[in-house]
Amino acid sequence: MKLIPALDILDGKVVRLRQGNYNEVTVYSEKPIDLAWYLADHGAERLHLVDLRGAKEGKICAGRLFCEIRRSVNIPCQAGGGIRSLEDCTFYFDHGFEPGKDFLILGSLPFVDPDTFAKILEKWQKAIFISADVLGKTVRHSGWLKDSGTEITAFMDLLQKKGVENFLVTQIARDGMLEGPDFALYEMLLQRFPKIQLVASGGISSIEDLRKLRALPLEGVIIGRAFYEGKITAEMMRDFRLGQS
């Protein structure tokens, strides 16, 4: 299970939104490249880069910063937020991201432009993660602002049939709350879709949460607010990765 710290970027700063609310922003760092270097040197196995303004506005806003981060660190990255076209994907892959090593995250595109989504999937299937952000069990998109009306298992079943292998599932109700992840949700999804690569996100609050998640066949776990508020330190992540915790 890979440890994947999140750098949620808004206007060039590393921030956290409380349950996706753009009106409840906490700034954690004004130097995202320095933070990325620090995390890469202290146990992170991949970085999760989120373009929050891009997700809200439906266009890439932090792409150049993300590519600079990728060229600066020695670990893979996954980037998402505002990716809406083949050209957007090409931008990342032409400026430091490598298909087969790094990943792009699509969340809204299957809903807002399924034809473009199909073209991207055909070209870069193994380099794409689908971000399924759920409130309860219903998928939301466009920066969590729009309710798709689609239940998570129906959504994943449809996309798996289209060839999607990689999913990042965030429980919005747990995100940024430090109340523990939605273990039942991930257990249910892994039982129903045993062949997928699943990354868990939302609510991670302690090393104990990571230990419990490690018992599941997860591809990885996103660590956000727990790191920024000292609940899980870089040293803890490094020890966990080395099997010392």
Rosetta blueprint (number, residue, H / E / L):
1 M L
2 K E
3 L E
4 I E
5 P E
6 A E
7 L E
8 D E
9 I E
10 L E
11 D L
12 G L
13 K E
14 V E
15 V E
16 R E
17 L E
18 R E
19 Q L
20 G L
21 N E
22 Y E
23 N E
24 E E
25 V E
26 T E
27 V E
28 Y E
29 S E
30 E L
31 K L
32 P H
33 I H
34 D H
35 L H
36 A H
37 W H
38 Y H
39 L H
40 A H
41 D L
42 H L
43 G L
44 A L
45 E L
46 R L
47 L E
48 H E
49 L E
50 V E
51 D E
52 L H
53 R H
54 G H
55 A H
56 K H
57 E H
58 G L
59 K L
60 I L
61 C L
62 A L
63 G H
64 R H
65 L H
66 F H
67 C H
68 E H
69 I H
70 R H
71 R H
72 S H
73 V L
74 N L
75 I L
76 P L
77 C E
78 Q E
79 A E
80 G E
81 G L
82 G L
83 I L
84 R L
85 S L
86 L H
87 E H
88 D H
89 C H
90 T H
91 F H
92 Y H
93 F H
94 D H
95 H L
96 G L
97 F L
98 E L
99 P E
100 G L
101 K L
102 D E
103 F E
104 L E
105 I E
106 L E
107 G L
108 S L
109 L H
110 P H
111 F H
112 V H
113 D L
114 P H
115 D H
116 T H
117 F H
118 A H
119 K H
120 I H
121 L H
122 E H
123 K H
124 W H
125 Q H
126 K H
127 A H
128 I E
129 F E
130 I E
131 S E
132 A E
133 D E
134 V E
135 L E
136 G L
137 K L
138 T E
139 V E
140 R E
141 H E
142 S L
143 G L
144 W L
145 L L
146 K E
147 D E
148 S E
149 G E
150 T E
151 E E
152 I H
153 T H
154 A H
155 F H
156 M H
157 D H
158 L H
159 L H
160 Q H
161 K H
162 K L
163 G L
164 V L
165 E L
166 N E
167 F E
168 L E
169 V E
170 T E
171 Q E
172 I L
173 A L
174 R L
175 D L
176 G L
177 M L
178 L L
179 E L
180 G L
181 P L
182 D L
183 F H
184 A H
185 L H
186 Y H
187 E H
188 M H
189 L H
190 L H
191 Q H
192 R H
193 F L
194 P L
195 K L
196 I L
197 Q E
198 L E
199 V E
200 A E
201 S E
202 G L
203 G L
204 I L
205 S L
206 S L
207 I H
208 E H
209 D H
210 L H
211 R H
212 K H
213 L H
214 R H
215 A L
216 L L
217 P L
218 L L
219 E L
220 G E
221 V E
222 I E
223 I E
224 G L
225 R H
226 A H
227 F H
228 Y H
229 E L
230 G L
231 K L
232 I L
233 T L
234 A H
235 E H
236 M H
237 M H
238 R H
239 D H
240 F H
241 R H
242 L L
243 G L
244 Q L
245 S L
